[in-house]
């Protein structure tokens, strides 16, 4: 287990608009306000893009991601963390969401990108005082949170 104690800094409330892309819009906002570490909560409508819905085989490393295409408008709720990537220091969002349309529900990672439909309300809670960053782990292929110099 890796633990780093921090404290709450600024709190931002964003209303993203039709056509904004997740995670790009949140990462661009964070960079513009010099937010490097945060908890991110969001809800609204998403469409057009892809969602990582699991590895093809959980025993194979690095895993091959299973992607689900999202073509129609879905209601969405999501939570994520924002931390710098060690090799370039840019804030990088790791967010998972639950998307529903009619009787169908999908859950997964929004990293490949989804487009906002009309509105997506986002709360960014800045975390100050941590020294954590995301670094590439060659075994899993993931950018894992840990102690890493920027």
DAPEJO-V6956 format. One record per residue. OMEGA is omega as a letter, one per 30 degrees, with the letter a starting at -180 (999 if undefined). NEAR is the number of other ideal C-beta (glycine too) atoms within 8 Angstrom. Layout:
{{OMEGA;NEAR} {OMEGA;NEAR}}
//
This chain:
{{l;2} {a;7} {l;4} {a;9} {l;6} {l;9} {a;7} {l;8} {a;8} {l;6} {a;9} {l;11} {a;8} {l;10} {l;8} {a;13} {l;8} {l;7} {l;6} {a;11} {l;11} {g;19} {a;13} {a;9} {a;11} {l;17} {l;13} {l;8} {a;12} {l;14} {a;10} {l;6} {l;8} {l;5} {a;15} {a;10} {a;14} {l;13} {a;10} {l;16} {a;9} {l;17} {a;8} {a;13} {l;12} {l;17} {l;13} {l;6} {a;14} {a;10} {l;15} {a;11} {l;9} {l;8} {l;9} {a;8} {a;7} {l;6} {a;4} {l;9} {f;7} {a;9} {l;11} {a;8} {l;8} {a;9} {l;9} {l;9} {l;6} {a;14} {a;5} {l;6} {l;7} {l;13} {a;8} {l;15} {a;8} {l;14} {a;10} {l;13} {a;11} {l;17} {l;14} {l;12} {a;12} {a;11} {l;6} {l;5} {a;9} {l;8} {a;13} {a;12} {l;15} {a;12} {l;16} {a;11} {l;15} {a;10} {a;13} {l;10} {a;8} {a;4} {a;2} {l;6} {l;6} {l;12} {l;8} {a;11} {a;9} {a;17} {a;9} {l;10} {l;11} {a;16} {l;12} {l;18} {l;11} {a;7} {l;11} {a;14} {a;11} {l;13} {l;11} {l;16} {a;10} {l;12} {a;12} {l;9} {l;7} {l;10} {a;5} {l;11} {l;15} {l;13} {a;11} {l;8} {a;9} {a;6} {a;6} {a;9} {a;9} {l;7} {a;9} {l;9} {l;8} {l;9} {a;7} {l;9} {l;4} {999;6}}
//
